[in-house]
Amino acid sequence: MRLANNYPSAAMSAAGLRRRQARSAYHSFVKYAVARLPWLGTASDISLRSALFASLIIHDIIFPMRVKPPKAVLFDVGGTLDGDGIHWLDRFLALYHSLNVPRSAEAITQAFYWAEDQLLRHPEITQMRWEPMLQRHVQYQLEHLGLKGVGGGMKGVARRLTEGFIQPTADLLRQHRELLAGLRPRLRLGVVSNFYGNLSVICDEFGLAPLLEVVVDSAVEKLYKPDPQIFTYALAQLHLPADEVWHVGDSWERDMVPAKQVGLQTVWLTHNVAHRPEGMDAADFSIHSLQELPPLLVGT
C-alpha cells in the first residue's frame, strides 16, 4: 500500500535538520577553500591553512552533532540480519567460485537478478519458507546459466549451492534473533527489506515476529529501496519522528542513502569501510558485525 507523501510524524525535527545541514555545509566550505588555495609554502600560507582546519574543530565543539538515543531500530533483511554484512549476490559469487562453476562473475550476476525477478512472480512465493525459497532461487539461476540438469562435473551443483547458502544464513538469523531479543525490552524493532512478499513468513519461521512491531516487505507495499518512501512508510507505522529511529543495513545505496534522506540515524554494516563512496555523508556509524550494535546503542 502506497501512502501519501505528507507524514508530519515522520519528519526530522527542524532544528536537528538545520544543525546537520549547517555542519555539512561548513565542512564542505573549508575543504573547498583549502583545495583551491595555491600552495606557496610561506609562513602566512601555512598559518591560513592551519587556521581553517582549526576552525573545523572549534565549529564542531560549538555546534556538535547530537545523536539522539533511538526509540526504535529498523533492520534490513537480505545481507544484514541474515548476512552480517554479506549481500546475497556476494555470497553466491563466492559459492560459485568455490565450486569451480565455469561461468563468469558477470554471467552469475545476471542470473542472480533474473532469478530475483522470477521468484517475485512465483505463484506460491507469499507462503514460501527459507529453504524452499532458496532452492527455487538457485534453480532459476542455473536455468539462466544453462546449467540446469547438466551432468558430469556439474552434477549436484544445485544441492551444494543451496546447502552452502542456506546453512550460514539460517544460522545467522537464529543468532541475531537472540540479539534482537536482548534489545527488545528497551527498543521498538522492525525490518525494512526489498523482499518477495513472504518476509512475514520468514520472520515467523525464525522466531523474529514476536520481537518486531513493523515488517515492511517491498513486494507487499509496492515500495522498493532506494525509494526513501519505504522508510517514510515504516516511520508512519511506528508513529515516531525520524531522528528517534535508527536504520541498520549493509547497502550504501539502498539502505544508507534513502534512510538518511528521510532523516533517520544510520548504521552501515560493512566489512569494507575503505570503499565508502566519496562525497557522501549518509552513515552516522559503521560497524563490521551486528554484535557491535548493542555497545553502540549503549554509547548513545
Helices and strands as residue ranges (DSSP letters): G 8-10, H 14-36, H 43-62, E 72-75, H 88-98, H 105-121, G 125-127, H 130-145, G 152-154, H 157-183, E 188-193, H 199-205, G 209-211, E 214-217, H 218-221, H 229-238, G 242-244, E 245-249, I 252-256, H 257-262, E 265-269, G 273-275, E 285-287, G 290-292, H 293-299
